[in-house]
Amino acid sequence: LLLLFLTSSSSSSSSSSRSRSSSRRRRRRRRRRRRRRRRRRRRRRRRRRRRRRRRRRRRRRRRRRRRRRRRRRRRRRRRRGFSGAT
């Protein structure tokens, strides 16, 4: 649920930033490619990090069942998600 909410909020913010910077891109064609690449890379990095976290959770769950560190790290991840959404 948190991931869906974050992706929807990020897409809406990116669409608004696109419309604002579209006029700037038309004036400066050379900076178009650089800005687009940077924004695309940031989005891809965020998505990759989320996917990697899911994979790490599955692998570390088996180890954490014996230890009680699960709860502590889950809370930290939730806080990071909320900070990213704001």
Backbone as a ProteinNet text record, in pm:
[ID]
protein_1_A
[PRIMARY]
LLLLFLTSSSSSSSSSSRSRSSSRRRRRRRRRRRRRRRRRRRRRRRRRRRRRRRRRRRRRRRRRRRRRRRRRRRRRRRRRGFSGAT
[TERTIARY]
83.8	0	87.7	192.4	279.7	349.5	393.7	466.5	375.7	248.9	156.7	132.4	117.6	92.9	214.3	332.5	454.5	470.7	444.8	462.5	361.5	238.9	137.1	173.5	222.9	258.3	379.6	475.6	595.8	561.3	470.5	434	359.3	274.9	199.7	293.8	390.3	484.8	574.9	612.2	699.4	625	495.6	418.9	408	390.3	380.9	515.4	623.8	756.9	786.8	736.7	757.5	693.4	568.8	497.4	568.4	622.2	690.6	821.8	894.6	1026.4	1016.9	898.6	885.2	916.8	873.4	900.9	1051.4	1118.3	1263	1336.7	1289.5	1354.6	1344.8	1234.2	1217.9	1320.2	1349.3	1444.4	1587.1	1621.9	1758.7	1755.9	1791.5	1783.6	1899.1	2012.5	2128.8	2108.7	2039.6	2019.8	1902.1	1825.2	1712	1758.7	1853.2	1896.9	1955.8	2035.1	2098	1993.5	1896.6	1794.5	1708.1	1672.4	1589.2	1662.3	1789	1864.7	1876.5	1900.2	1914.2	1784.4	1672.5	1543.9	1508.9	1537.4	1508.9	1595.1	1719.9	1807.9	1759.9	1713.7	1665.1	1544.4	1453.1	1334.8	1374.7	1466.1	1507.5	1578.1	1658.2	1728.3	1629.9	1527.1	1428.2	1356	1316.3	1245.3	1335	1461.6	1553.1	1577.2	1587.7	1609.7	1491.9	1370.5	1252.1	1250.2	1285.1	1286.3	1394.8	1509.4	1617.1	1578.8	1505.5	1462.3	1370.3	1283.5	1193.7	1273.9	1373.6	1454.3	1533	1585.6	1662.3	1573	1449.4	1357.3	1334.5	1314.6	1288.3	1409.1	1528.1	1647.6	1678.1	1658.8	1695.5	1585.9	1465.9	1357.6	1392.8	1452.4	1486.2	1587.3	1681.1	1781.8	1723.5	1631	1576.1	1466.9	1418.4	1315.1	1372	1498.3	1560.7	1594.2	1624.2	1655.1	1534.6	1524.7	1409.1	1438.6	1534.4	1571.5	1471.5	1389.8	1286.9	1207.8	1147.3	1054.9	1126.6	1246.7	1319.4	1346	1393	1429.4	1306.3	1197.3	1073.9	1024.5	1032	986.6	1071.6	1200.7	1289.5	1254	1224.1	1190.4	1059.7	964.3	836.7	858.8	945.2	972.9	1035.7	1125.3	1189.5	1086.4	988.8	885.7	802.8	766.5	685.4	766.1	893.4	975.8	988	993.9	1003.9	874.7	762.4	632.9	608.3	659.2	634.2	716
-120.6	0	126.2	124.8	242.4	266.8	159.1	174	234.8	189.5	241.8	390.7	427.9	568.4	654.3	603.9	679.6	695.7	589.7	596.6	694	694.5	784.6	930	955.3	1092.5	1140	1050.7	1089.7	1115.9	1036.3	1055.8	1188.3	1222.6	1347.6	1467.4	1459.3	1569.7	1582	1468.4	1472.6	1531.3	1501.1	1554.3	1706.5	1757.3	1902	1967.9	1903.1	1959.2	1953.8	1852.9	1841.4	1959	1989	2097	2230.7	2250.1	2376	2387.5	2277.1	2281.4	2260.8	2228.6	2205.4	2333.5	2448.7	2576.1	2604.2	2569.5	2592	2500	2378.2	2282.6	2328.1	2388.5	2433.9	2542.8	2627.9	2736.3	2683	2592.7	2539.5	2391.5	2360.7	2221.7	2137.5	2197.9	2121.9	2068.8	2144.1	2101.4	2006.1	1990.4	1896.4	1757.5	1706.2	1567.9	1547.3	1642.7	1627.3	1622.2	1711.8	1715.1	1590	1547.1	1427.7	1305.8	1293.8	1178.1	1177.7	1294.1	1300.4	1260.1	1310.1	1278.5	1131.7	1078.6	937	850.5	887.6	808.9	811.2	926.6	934.8	844.6	844.4	758.9	612.2	576	436.6	394.2	483.1	447.8	423.9	508.1	490.4	357.5	326.2	200.5	81.4	90.5	-20.7	-40.9	68.7	55.4	-13.5	20.8	-42.4	-191.1	-225.2	-366.5	-441	-377.4	-442.5	-461.6	-366.9	-380.3	-500.7	-520.1	-635.4	-764.6	-770.9	-892.3	-914.4	-807.1	-820.1	-864.2	-815.9	-855.8	-1006.3	-1058.6	-1202.1	-1283.2	-1237.2	-1313.1	-1301.7	-1181.6	-1160	-1201.7	-1223.4	-1264.3	-1395.1	-1486.6	-1616.3	-1599	-1505.6	-1484.7	-1407.2	-1316.2	-1229.3	-1297.4	-1408.8	-1476.9	-1518.4	-1552.2	-1591.1	-1466.7	-1356.1	-1231.4	-1138.7	-1043.4	-952.9	-819.2	-816.3	-692.8	-656.5	-751.9	-729.8	-601.9	-595.2	-486.1	-350.9	-342.3	-215.2	-168.3	-254.7	-214.2	-186.9	-255.9	-229.8	-88.5	-47.4	86.5	192	171.3	267.3	279.9	169.3	173	247.4	229.1	300.3	450.8	491.8	634.4	692.4	617.5	664.7	683.3	591.4	601.2	727.8	759.5	879.2	1004.9	1004.9	1122.9	1144.5	1033.7	1047.1	1097.9	1064.7	1105.2	1254.1	1307.5	1449.1	1538.5
0	0	0	83.2	90.8	-42.5	-106	-232.9	-339	-342.9	-443.8	-420.1	-295.2	-263.6	-301.4	-273	-304.6	-455.2	-530.5	-676	-735.9	-684.6	-739.2	-708	-588.3	-551	-630.8	-651.9	-726.3	-872.3	-929.9	-1070.1	-1087.1	-991.4	-1001.9	-989.5	-899.6	-883	-1005.1	-1063.9	-1181	-1300.5	-1313.7	-1426.2	-1415.3	-1294.3	-1276.2	-1306.3	-1265.1	-1292	-1441.3	-1509.8	-1654.4	-1726.5	-1692	-1760.2	-1736.3	-1618	-1587.6	-1664.9	-1673.4	-1737.5	-1888.6	-1940.8	-2085.2	-2162.6	-2109.1	-2176.1	-2175.5	-2067.7	-2058.9	-2155.1	-2169	-2258	-2402.9	-2441.2	-2578.9	-2611.9	-2515.1	-2538.9	-2546.3	-2456.1	-2451.7	-2487	-2609.5	-2656.1	-2602.1	-2577.3	-2532.2	-2390.4	-2307.7	-2168.6	-2155.2	-2258.1	-2256.6	-2216.6	-2292.4	-2273.1	-2133.9	-2088.5	-1957.2	-1846.2	-1850.3	-1745.1	-1750.5	-1868.2	-1881	-1827.5	-1861.5	-1815.2	-1663.3	-1606.2	-1460.5	-1391.6	-1441.2	-1377.6	-1396.6	-1513.3	-1536.7	-1446.1	-1429.9	-1344.1	-1199.9	-1154.6	-1016.9	-997.1	-1093.2	-1081	-1080.7	-1169.7	-1177.2	-1049.5	-994.4	-871	-757.7	-749.1	-642.3	-658	-780.6	-803.5	-774.7	-814.8	-791.3	-642.6	-569.9	-426.2	-359.6	-400.9	-342.4	-373.6	-496.5	-533.3	-456.4	-438.8	-365.3	-219.6	-163.6	-24.6	-9.5	-107.5	-100.4	-101.7	-188.4	-197.6	-69.2	-12.9	110.5	225.7	226.6	333.2	328.7	209	197.2	242.5	207.3	243.3	392.4	447.6	587.2	685.1	636.1	726.1	794.8	721.8	779.6	892.9	873.2	977.2	1095	1063.9	1168.7	1250.4	1206.5	1284.8	1420.1	1421.4	1547.8	1630.7	1560.1	1630.3	1622.6	1715.8	1720.3	1650.8	1557.9	1489.8	1380.1	1341.6	1238.8	1263.8	1381.5	1413.4	1403.5	1455.2	1455.8	1312.7	1226.6	1090.5	1005.6	1033.3	958.3	988.2	1113	1149.9	1079.5	1071	1005.7	858.2	793.3	651.5	629.2	719.4	705.4	718.3	809.6	827.5	701.3	638.5	515.9	405.8	399.4	297	314.4	438.1	461.7	429.8	462.4	436.1	285.7	208.7	64.2	3.5	66.9	10.7	33.1	142.8	172.8	81.1
[MASK]
++++++++++++++++++++++++++++++++++++++++++++++++++++++++++++++++++++++++++++++++++++++

